[in-house]
Amino acid sequence: MKNLIVSTVGTSFITNQASKEERALLNQYSNCSAYDYPENVKELIDSFVPKCLENLGSSDNKSIRRLSAELNGIYGFYNENLSNRKNDIHFLISTDTYQGIKSAEVVRDFIENKEIPCGIFIPQKLSTKNKYDFSEGIKDLLKWFDETIYGYKNNGYQIIFNLTGGFKSLQGYLNTIAMFYADKIIYIFESNQAELIEIPRLPIKVDTEPFEKNKVNLLLLNADRVSNPNDFNCLPEAAFDLIDGDLILSVWGEIIWNKIKYDLFTELPGLPFIAYHSKFQKQFSGLVDKNFKIKLVETVAKVSVLLERSDGSTTELSKGGIRFSPLESQSFEGKILYHFRTDRGIRINCIKKESGLLLTEFGTHDQTQ
């Protein structure tokens, strides 16, 4: 079976190379991004990287597992045999800090030297600097899981979360998140005699009915619409956070929403300042790819929110990253044809109406007129 292995990465691999005084300096800046690091501290970290790679390259399996908690979990999963693993794919989750990124790069380079594909994902703001940054980082990580794991799962990969390395706060969240995204969790405790522990995904059942009843408001909330708790009937308080007076989905609310949203929009949602031509409706009804479908709906919701902010005017549409513009020398029912794009490069054609936009069709550049 092909495996997608997601490993959390800590910084002990780097800090273990430092003296007591150097470690104190590194700890002082441990939550800083690359932009916040003093040059002398960055140079100190950079000086440890070649030594880390040299130690890994010249060590036996037992020593490698002792040097890196992340690799300890991976070696345990493979029973110390990393040969013939080219069909597997690894992703390393790093904090958005200079130390975290450099540590992840060392582990990635080692894995790639074994001819195993390996990438690094760095959730924006993820660090233990403060609660807000940590929460925002977790949400960015959830978005990446939602966009990445879905595709691998559909292509026959077994999803493994290796939580042997990394920070305890991150591991705590991912233990729960894994119950929604992973097939199993692997973990090895810090002990010479410890063996690999495999935790299968539990059959968690979530009451999704309140989310289904509020699906349009949730869709708009995720498109950055300003909302308040009264907009959401019967949803638990734990599904939301209030940040600087703005209502947003909490980490747990986002997990559930990301899990169920693919099955909620069998029909086009009614959205402010958006109408659908029969041609657009027919195209949507014929869609089978759920991932394509939700990306389309989410983009239209983003346009709806931007229109709502300007009471139906299209002036705000240039600010949403959707590239709203007229189509030269093209019209629809005698009106100028416009278009905007999803993040998958799909073009959505539309015309302006007094009450917003009428969506006419969607597809690639060659598929639409």
C-alpha positions as a Markdown table, in Angstrom:
| # | Residue | x | y | z |
|---|---|---|---|---|
| 1 | Met | 0.0 | 0.0 | 0.0 |
| 2 | Lys | 1.2 | 3.5 | -0.8 |
| 3 | Asn | 1.6 | 5.8 | 2.3 |
| 4 | Leu | 1.4 | 9.5 | 2.8 |
| 5 | Ile | 3.3 | 10.2 | 6.0 |
| 6 | Val | 2.8 | 13.5 | 7.8 |
| 7 | Ser | 5.5 | 14.2 | 10.5 |
| 8 | Thr | 5.6 | 17.0 | 12.9 |
| 9 | Val | 9.1 | 18.4 | 13.4 |
| 10 | Gly | 10.6 | 20.0 | 16.5 |
| 11 | Thr | 13.9 | 21.9 | 16.9 |
| 12 | Ser | 15.8 | 19.7 | 19.3 |
| 13 | Phe | 17.8 | 18.4 | 16.3 |
| 14 | Ile | 19.3 | 21.9 | 16.0 |
| 15 | Thr | 19.5 | 22.9 | 19.7 |
| 16 | Asn | 21.2 | 19.7 | 20.7 |
| 17 | Gln | 24.2 | 20.8 | 18.8 |
| 18 | Ala | 24.5 | 24.0 | 20.9 |
| 19 | Ser | 26.4 | 24.7 | 24.1 |
| 20 | Lys | 24.5 | 25.8 | 27.2 |
| 21 | Glu | 25.0 | 29.5 | 26.4 |
| 22 | Glu | 24.1 | 29.0 | 22.8 |
| 23 | Arg | 21.0 | 27.1 | 23.7 |
| 24 | Ala | 19.8 | 29.9 | 26.0 |
| 25 | Leu | 20.2 | 32.3 | 23.1 |
| 26 | Leu | 18.3 | 30.0 | 20.7 |
| 27 | Asn | 15.5 | 29.6 | 23.2 |
| 28 | Gln | 15.2 | 33.4 | 23.5 |
| 29 | Tyr | 14.4 | 33.6 | 19.8 |
| 30 | Ser | 12.7 | 30.2 | 19.3 |
| 31 | Asn | 9.3 | 31.7 | 18.3 |
| 32 | Cys | 10.7 | 34.2 | 15.8 |
| 33 | Ser | 10.3 | 34.0 | 12.1 |
| 34 | Ala | 13.2 | 34.4 | 9.7 |
| 35 | Tyr | 12.4 | 38.1 | 9.4 |
| 36 | Asp | 12.7 | 38.7 | 13.2 |
| 37 | Tyr | 16.0 | 36.8 | 13.8 |
| 38 | Pro | 19.2 | 38.8 | 14.5 |
| 39 | Glu | 21.8 | 37.9 | 11.8 |
| 40 | Asn | 24.2 | 36.5 | 14.4 |
| 41 | Val | 21.6 | 34.0 | 15.7 |
| 42 | Lys | 20.7 | 33.0 | 12.1 |
| 43 | Glu | 24.4 | 32.4 | 11.4 |
| 44 | Leu | 24.7 | 30.3 | 14.5 |
| 45 | Ile | 21.8 | 28.1 | 13.5 |
| 46 | Asp | 23.1 | 27.8 | 9.9 |
| 47 | Ser | 26.5 | 26.7 | 11.3 |
| 48 | Phe | 24.8 | 23.7 | 12.9 |
| 49 | Val | 23.1 | 22.4 | 9.7 |
| 50 | Pro | 26.1 | 20.8 | 8.0 |
| 51 | Lys | 27.1 | 19.0 | 11.3 |
| 52 | Cys | 23.6 | 17.7 | 11.7 |
| 53 | Leu | 23.6 | 16.2 | 8.1 |
| 54 | Glu | 27.1 | 14.8 | 8.6 |
| 55 | Asn | 26.0 | 13.1 | 11.8 |
| 56 | Leu | 23.0 | 11.5 | 10.1 |
| 57 | Gly | 25.0 | 10.5 | 7.1 |
| 58 | Ser | 27.7 | 8.7 | 9.1 |
| 59 | Ser | 25.5 | 7.0 | 11.7 |
| 60 | Asp | 23.9 | 3.6 | 11.9 |
| 61 | Asn | 20.1 | 3.2 | 12.2 |
| 62 | Lys | 20.2 | 3.1 | 16.0 |
| 63 | Ser | 22.1 | 6.4 | 16.2 |
| 64 | Ile | 19.9 | 8.1 | 13.6 |
| 65 | Arg | 16.8 | 7.2 | 15.6 |
| 66 | Arg | 18.5 | 8.6 | 18.7 |
| 67 | Leu | 19.5 | 11.9 | 16.9 |
| 68 | Ser | 16.0 | 12.7 | 15.4 |
| 69 | Ala | 12.6 | 12.0 | 17.0 |
| 70 | Glu | 11.0 | 12.5 | 13.6 |
| 71 | Leu | 13.2 | 9.9 | 11.9 |
| 72 | Asn | 12.8 | 7.6 | 14.9 |
| 73 | Gly | 9.1 | 7.4 | 14.1 |
| 74 | Ile | 9.7 | 7.0 | 10.4 |
| 75 | Tyr | 12.3 | 4.2 | 11.0 |
| 76 | Gly | 10.0 | 2.5 | 13.4 |
| 77 | Phe | 7.1 | 2.5 | 10.9 |
| 78 | Tyr | 9.4 | 1.0 | 8.2 |
| 79 | Asn | 11.0 | -1.5 | 10.6 |
| 80 | Glu | 14.3 | 0.3 | 9.8 |
| 81 | Asn | 14.1 | -0.6 | 6.1 |
| 82 | Leu | 13.8 | 2.6 | 4.0 |
| 83 | Ser | 14.6 | 0.9 | 0.7 |
| 84 | Asn | 11.9 | 0.5 | -2.0 |
| 85 | Arg | 9.8 | 3.3 | -0.5 |
| 86 | Lys | 9.7 | 5.5 | -3.6 |
| 87 | Asn | 6.0 | 5.2 | -3.9 |
| 88 | Asp | 5.5 | 6.7 | -0.4 |
| 89 | Ile | 5.3 | 10.5 | 0.1 |
| 90 | His | 6.4 | 12.4 | 3.2 |
| 91 | Phe | 5.4 | 15.8 | 4.4 |
| 92 | Leu | 7.1 | 17.6 | 7.3 |
| 93 | Ile | 5.1 | 20.1 | 9.3 |
| 94 | Ser | 7.3 | 22.9 | 10.6 |
| 95 | Thr | 6.5 | 25.9 | 12.8 |
| 96 | Asp | 6.8 | 29.3 | 11.1 |
| 97 | Thr | 10.1 | 29.9 | 12.8 |
| 98 | Tyr | 13.7 | 30.0 | 11.6 |
| 99 | Gln | 14.7 | 27.2 | 13.9 |
| 100 | Gly | 11.7 | 25.0 | 12.9 |
| 101 | Ile | 12.3 | 25.5 | 9.2 |
| 102 | Lys | 16.0 | 24.7 | 9.4 |
| 103 | Ser | 15.3 | 21.6 | 11.4 |
| 104 | Ala | 12.7 | 20.5 | 8.9 |
| 105 | Glu | 15.2 | 21.1 | 6.0 |
| 106 | Val | 17.7 | 18.8 | 7.6 |
| 107 | Val | 15.2 | 15.9 | 8.0 |
| 108 | Arg | 13.9 | 16.5 | 4.4 |
| 109 | Asp | 17.4 | 16.4 | 2.9 |
| 110 | Phe | 18.1 | 13.1 | 4.7 |
| 111 | Ile | 14.8 | 11.5 | 3.5 |
| 112 | Glu | 15.4 | 12.7 | 0.0 |
| 113 | Asn | 18.9 | 11.3 | 0.0 |
| 114 | Lys | 17.1 | 7.9 | 0.5 |
| 115 | Glu | 15.3 | 8.7 | -2.8 |
| 116 | Ile | 12.0 | 9.1 | -1.0 |
| 117 | Pro | 9.8 | 12.1 | -2.0 |
| 118 | Cys | 9.6 | 14.6 | 0.9 |
| 119 | Gly | 8.2 | 18.1 | 1.2 |
| 120 | Ile | 7.8 | 20.7 | 3.9 |
| 121 | Phe | 4.7 | 22.6 | 4.8 |
| 122 | Ile | 4.9 | 25.7 | 7.0 |
| 123 | Pro | 1.6 | 26.9 | 8.3 |
| 124 | Gln | 1.5 | 30.7 | 8.4 |
| 125 | Lys | 2.1 | 32.1 | 11.9 |
| 126 | Leu | 2.3 | 28.7 | 13.5 |
| 127 | Ser | 4.4 | 29.1 | 16.7 |
| 128 | Thr | 3.8 | 29.1 | 20.4 |
| 129 | Lys | 4.4 | 32.9 | 20.7 |
| 130 | Asn | 0.8 | 33.5 | 21.6 |
| 131 | Lys | -2.6 | 31.9 | 21.5 |
| 132 | Tyr | -3.7 | 33.9 | 18.4 |
| 133 | Asp | -0.8 | 33.0 | 16.2 |
| 134 | Phe | -1.0 | 29.3 | 17.3 |
| 135 | Ser | -4.7 | 29.2 | 16.5 |
| 136 | Glu | -4.2 | 30.9 | 13.1 |
| 137 | Gly | -1.4 | 28.5 | 12.3 |
| 138 | Ile | -3.5 | 25.5 | 13.1 |
| 139 | Lys | -6.3 | 26.8 | 10.8 |
| 140 | Asp | -3.8 | 27.2 | 8.0 |
| 141 | Leu | -2.7 | 23.7 | 8.6 |
| 142 | Leu | -6.3 | 22.5 | 8.5 |
| 143 | Lys | -6.8 | 24.2 | 5.2 |
| 144 | Trp | -3.7 | 22.5 | 3.8 |
| 145 | Phe | -4.9 | 19.1 | 5.1 |
| 146 | Asp | -8.3 | 19.7 | 3.5 |
| 147 | Glu | -6.7 | 20.6 | 0.1 |
| 148 | Thr | -3.9 | 18.0 | 0.1 |
| 149 | Ile | -5.0 | 14.9 | 1.9 |
| 150 | Tyr | -8.3 | 14.6 | 0.1 |
| 151 | Gly | -6.6 | 14.1 | -3.2 |
| 152 | Tyr | -4.1 | 11.5 | -1.9 |
| 153 | Lys | -6.8 | 9.6 | -0.1 |
| 154 | Asn | -8.8 | 9.4 | -3.3 |
| 155 | Asn | -5.7 | 8.0 | -5.1 |
| 156 | Gly | -5.3 | 5.1 | -2.8 |
| 157 | Tyr | -2.8 | 6.4 | -0.2 |
| 158 | Gln | -2.9 | 5.4 | 3.4 |
| 159 | Ile | -2.6 | 8.5 | 5.6 |
| 160 | Ile | -0.2 | 8.2 | 8.5 |
| 161 | Phe | 0.4 | 11.0 | 11.1 |
| 162 | Asn | 3.8 | 10.6 | 12.7 |
| 163 | Leu | 3.7 | 12.6 | 15.9 |
| 164 | Thr | 6.9 | 11.4 | 17.5 |
| 165 | Gly | 8.6 | 14.7 | 17.0 |
| 166 | Gly | 7.5 | 18.3 | 17.3 |
| 167 | Phe | 6.1 | 20.5 | 20.1 |
| 168 | Lys | 3.7 | 19.0 | 22.7 |
| 169 | Ser | 1.1 | 21.7 | 22.0 |
| 170 | Leu | 1.0 | 20.9 | 18.3 |
| 171 | Gln | 1.0 | 17.1 | 19.0 |
| 172 | Gly | -2.0 | 17.6 | 21.3 |
| 173 | Tyr | -4.1 | 19.2 | 18.6 |
| 174 | Leu | -3.0 | 16.8 | 15.9 |
| 175 | Asn | -3.9 | 13.8 | 18.0 |
| 176 | Thr | -7.5 | 15.0 | 17.7 |
| 177 | Ile | -7.3 | 16.3 | 14.1 |
| 178 | Ala | -5.8 | 12.9 | 13.0 |
| 179 | Met | -9.1 | 11.3 | 14.0 |
| 180 | Phe | -10.7 | 13.2 | 11.1 |
| 181 | Tyr | -7.9 | 13.1 | 8.5 |
| 182 | Ala | -5.6 | 10.1 | 9.2 |
| 183 | Asp | -5.9 | 6.3 | 8.9 |
| 184 | Lys | -3.6 | 5.9 | 11.9 |
| 185 | Ile | -1.3 | 7.8 | 14.2 |
| 186 | Ile | 2.2 | 6.5 | 15.0 |
| 187 | Tyr | 4.2 | 7.5 | 18.0 |
| 188 | Ile | 7.3 | 6.4 | 19.9 |
| 189 | Phe | 8.0 | 7.5 | 23.5 |
| 190 | Glu | 11.4 | 8.9 | 24.4 |
| 191 | Ser | 13.0 | 5.7 | 25.7 |
| 192 | Asn | 15.6 | 3.3 | 24.4 |
| 193 | Gln | 13.3 | 0.4 | 24.9 |
| 194 | Ala | 10.1 | 2.0 | 23.5 |
| 195 | Glu | 8.4 | 0.4 | 20.6 |
| 196 | Leu | 6.3 | 2.0 | 17.9 |
| 197 | Ile | 2.7 | 2.6 | 19.0 |
| 198 | Glu | 0.0 | 2.7 | 16.3 |
| 199 | Ile | -3.3 | 4.3 | 17.1 |
| 200 | Pro | -6.1 | 3.6 | 14.5 |
| 201 | Arg | -8.6 | 6.2 | 13.7 |
| 202 | Leu | -11.6 | 6.1 | 16.0 |
| 203 | Pro | -15.1 | 5.9 | 14.5 |
| 204 | Ile | -16.0 | 9.4 | 15.5 |
| 205 | Lys | -19.6 | 10.5 | 14.6 |
| 206 | Val | -20.4 | 14.2 | 14.7 |
| 207 | Asp | -23.9 | 15.6 | 14.8 |
| 208 | Thr | -23.8 | 17.5 | 11.5 |
| 209 | Glu | -27.4 | 18.6 | 11.4 |
| 210 | Pro | -26.9 | 22.0 | 12.9 |
| 211 | Phe | -24.1 | 22.7 | 10.4 |
| 212 | Glu | -26.3 | 21.5 | 7.5 |
| 213 | Lys | -29.1 | 23.9 | 8.6 |
| 214 | Asn | -26.6 | 26.8 | 8.7 |
| 215 | Lys | -24.6 | 25.8 | 5.7 |
| 216 | Val | -25.1 | 29.1 | 3.7 |
| 217 | Asn | -24.2 | 31.3 | 6.7 |
| 218 | Leu | -21.1 | 29.1 | 7.4 |
| 219 | Leu | -20.1 | 29.3 | 3.7 |
| 220 | Leu | -20.3 | 33.1 | 3.9 |
| 221 | Leu | -18.5 | 33.3 | 7.2 |
| 222 | Asn | -15.7 | 31.3 | 5.7 |
| 223 | Ala | -15.6 | 33.9 | 2.9 |
| 224 | Asp | -15.0 | 36.6 | 5.5 |
| 225 | Arg | -18.5 | 37.9 | 5.9 |
| 226 | Val | -18.9 | 39.9 | 9.1 |
| 227 | Ser | -21.3 | 37.8 | 11.2 |
| 228 | Asn | -22.6 | 37.5 | 14.7 |
| 229 | Pro | -23.6 | 34.4 | 16.8 |
| 230 | Asn | -27.3 | 35.2 | 16.2 |
| 231 | Asp | -26.8 | 34.2 | 12.6 |
| 232 | Phe | -26.2 | 30.6 | 13.5 |
| 233 | Asn | -29.1 | 28.7 | 15.1 |
| 234 | Cys | -28.4 | 25.7 | 17.4 |
| 235 | Leu | -24.6 | 25.6 | 16.6 |
| 236 | Pro | -22.5 | 25.0 | 19.7 |
| 237 | Glu | -20.4 | 27.9 | 21.1 |
| 238 | Ala | -17.3 | 25.7 | 20.8 |
| 239 | Ala | -17.6 | 26.0 | 17.0 |
| 240 | Phe | -16.7 | 29.7 | 17.1 |
| 241 | Asp | -14.1 | 32.2 | 18.3 |
| 242 | Leu | -14.5 | 35.9 | 18.8 |
| 243 | Ile | -11.3 | 37.7 | 17.8 |
| 244 | Asp | -11.3 | 41.5 | 18.1 |
| 245 | Gly | -15.0 | 41.5 | 17.9 |
| 246 | Asp | -15.1 | 39.4 | 14.7 |
| 247 | Leu | -16.8 | 36.0 | 14.7 |
| 248 | Ile | -14.7 | 33.2 | 13.1 |
| 249 | Leu | -14.8 | 29.4 | 13.1 |
| 250 | Ser | -12.8 | 27.9 | 15.9 |
| 251 | Val | -10.3 | 25.2 | 15.2 |
| 252 | Trp | -12.9 | 22.5 | 16.0 |
| 253 | Gly | -15.6 | 24.2 | 14.1 |
| 254 | Glu | -13.3 | 24.4 | 11.1 |
| 255 | Ile | -12.4 | 20.7 | 11.4 |
| 256 | Ile | -16.1 | 19.7 | 11.2 |
| 257 | Trp | -16.9 | 22.2 | 8.5 |
| 258 | Asn | -14.0 | 21.0 | 6.3 |
| 259 | Lys | -15.1 | 17.4 | 6.8 |
| 260 | Ile | -18.8 | 17.8 | 5.9 |
| 261 | Lys | -18.9 | 20.7 | 3.4 |
| 262 | Tyr | -18.2 | 18.5 | 0.4 |
| 263 | Asp | -21.6 | 16.8 | 0.7 |
| 264 | Leu | -23.7 | 19.9 | 1.6 |
| 265 | Phe | -24.0 | 21.6 | -1.7 |
| 266 | Thr | -25.7 | 19.3 | -4.1 |
| 267 | Glu | -27.6 | 22.4 | -5.3 |
| 268 | Leu | -26.3 | 25.9 | -5.8 |
| 269 | Pro | -26.7 | 28.0 | -2.7 |
| 270 | Gly | -28.8 | 31.2 | -2.6 |
| 271 | Leu | -26.3 | 34.0 | -2.0 |
| 272 | Pro | -26.7 | 37.8 | -1.7 |
| 273 | Phe | -26.3 | 39.6 | -5.1 |
| 274 | Ile | -25.8 | 36.4 | -7.0 |
| 275 | Ala | -28.1 | 34.8 | -9.5 |
| 276 | Tyr | -27.6 | 31.7 | -11.7 |
| 277 | His | -28.4 | 31.4 | -15.4 |
| 278 | Ser | -30.1 | 28.0 | -16.4 |
| 279 | Lys | -26.9 | 27.2 | -18.3 |
| 280 | Phe | -24.8 | 27.6 | -15.2 |
| 281 | Gln | -27.3 | 25.5 | -13.1 |
| 282 | Lys | -27.2 | 22.7 | -15.6 |
| 283 | Gln | -23.4 | 22.6 | -15.6 |
| 284 | Phe | -23.3 | 22.5 | -11.8 |
| 285 | Ser | -25.9 | 19.7 | -11.7 |
| 286 | Gly | -23.6 | 17.6 | -13.9 |
| 287 | Leu | -20.5 | 17.9 | -11.7 |
| 288 | Val | -19.3 | 14.7 | -10.1 |
| 289 | Asp | -16.0 | 15.9 | -8.5 |
| 290 | Lys | -16.9 | 17.1 | -5.0 |
| 291 | Asn | -13.6 | 18.9 | -4.6 |
| 292 | Phe | -14.2 | 20.9 | -7.8 |
| 293 | Lys | -17.8 | 21.6 | -6.7 |
| 294 | Ile | -16.9 | 23.1 | -3.3 |
| 295 | Lys | -14.1 | 25.2 | -4.7 |
| 296 | Leu | -16.5 | 26.7 | -7.2 |
| 297 | Val | -19.1 | 27.4 | -4.5 |
| 298 | Glu | -16.5 | 28.9 | -2.2 |
| 299 | Thr | -15.3 | 31.3 | -4.9 |
| 300 | Val | -18.9 | 32.4 | -5.7 |
| 301 | Ala | -19.4 | 33.0 | -1.9 |
| 302 | Lys | -16.3 | 35.2 | -1.8 |
| 303 | Val | -17.7 | 37.2 | -4.7 |
| 304 | Ser | -21.1 | 37.5 | -2.9 |
| 305 | Val | -19.4 | 38.9 | 0.2 |
| 306 | Leu | -17.4 | 41.4 | -1.8 |
| 307 | Leu | -20.6 | 42.5 | -3.5 |
| 308 | Glu | -22.5 | 42.7 | -0.3 |
| 309 | Arg | -19.8 | 45.1 | 1.2 |
| 310 | Ser | -20.4 | 47.5 | -1.7 |
| 311 | Asp | -24.2 | 47.1 | -1.9 |
| 312 | Gly | -24.0 | 45.3 | -5.2 |
| 313 | Ser | -21.3 | 47.4 | -6.9 |
| 314 | Thr | -18.5 | 45.4 | -8.6 |
| 315 | Thr | -15.8 | 47.9 | -7.4 |
| 316 | Glu | -14.7 | 45.6 | -4.6 |
| 317 | Leu | -14.2 | 42.6 | -6.9 |
| 318 | Ser | -10.7 | 43.8 | -7.9 |
| 319 | Lys | -9.6 | 43.3 | -4.2 |
| 320 | Gly | -10.5 | 39.6 | -3.7 |
| 321 | Gly | -7.8 | 37.9 | -5.6 |
| 322 | Ile | -10.3 | 36.6 | -8.1 |
| 323 | Arg | -9.2 | 38.7 | -11.1 |
| 324 | Phe | -12.6 | 40.1 | -12.1 |
| 325 | Ser | -12.4 | 41.7 | -15.5 |
| 326 | Pro | -14.3 | 42.2 | -18.8 |
| 327 | Leu | -13.9 | 39.7 | -21.7 |
| 328 | Glu | -12.9 | 41.7 | -24.7 |
| 329 | Ser | -15.4 | 41.7 | -27.6 |
| 330 | Gln | -17.6 | 39.2 | -25.9 |
| 331 | Ser | -21.2 | 39.5 | -24.8 |
| 332 | Phe | -24.1 | 37.5 | -23.4 |
| 333 | Glu | -27.7 | 38.4 | -24.1 |
| 334 | Gly | -26.6 | 41.7 | -25.4 |
| 335 | Lys | -24.6 | 42.7 | -22.3 |
| 336 | Ile | -20.8 | 42.9 | -21.7 |
| 337 | Leu | -19.4 | 39.6 | -20.5 |
| 338 | Tyr | -17.2 | 39.5 | -17.4 |
| 339 | His | -15.3 | 36.8 | -15.7 |
| 340 | Phe | -13.4 | 35.8 | -12.5 |
| 341 | Arg | -11.4 | 32.8 | -11.5 |
| 342 | Thr | -11.3 | 30.1 | -8.8 |
| 343 | Asp | -8.0 | 29.0 | -7.3 |
| 344 | Arg | -8.0 | 26.1 | -9.7 |
| 345 | Gly | -7.8 | 28.3 | -12.7 |
| 346 | Ile | -11.5 | 27.8 | -13.6 |
| 347 | Arg | -13.1 | 30.8 | -15.2 |
| 348 | Ile | -16.6 | 31.8 | -14.2 |
| 349 | Asn | -18.4 | 34.0 | -16.7 |
| 350 | Cys | -21.1 | 36.5 | -15.7 |
| 351 | Ile | -22.9 | 39.7 | -16.6 |
| 352 | Lys | -23.8 | 42.7 | -14.5 |
| 353 | Lys | -27.4 | 43.0 | -13.2 |
| 354 | Glu | -29.0 | 45.7 | -11.1 |
| 355 | Ser | -29.0 | 43.3 | -8.2 |
| 356 | Gly | -25.4 | 42.1 | -8.6 |
| 357 | Leu | -24.2 | 39.4 | -11.0 |
| 358 | Leu | -25.8 | 36.7 | -13.1 |
| 359 | Leu | -23.4 | 33.8 | -13.5 |
| 360 | Thr | -23.7 | 32.3 | -17.0 |
| 361 | Glu | -21.2 | 29.4 | -17.3 |
| 362 | Phe | -17.9 | 28.1 | -15.9 |
| 363 | Gly | -14.9 | 26.1 | -17.3 |
| 364 | Thr | -11.4 | 26.5 | -18.5 |
| 365 | His | -10.4 | 29.2 | -21.0 |
| 366 | Asp | -11.1 | 26.9 | -23.9 |
| 367 | Gln | -14.3 | 25.6 | -22.5 |
| 368 | Thr | -16.0 | 29.0 | -22.0 |
| 369 | Gln | -16.7 | 31.5 | -24.8 |
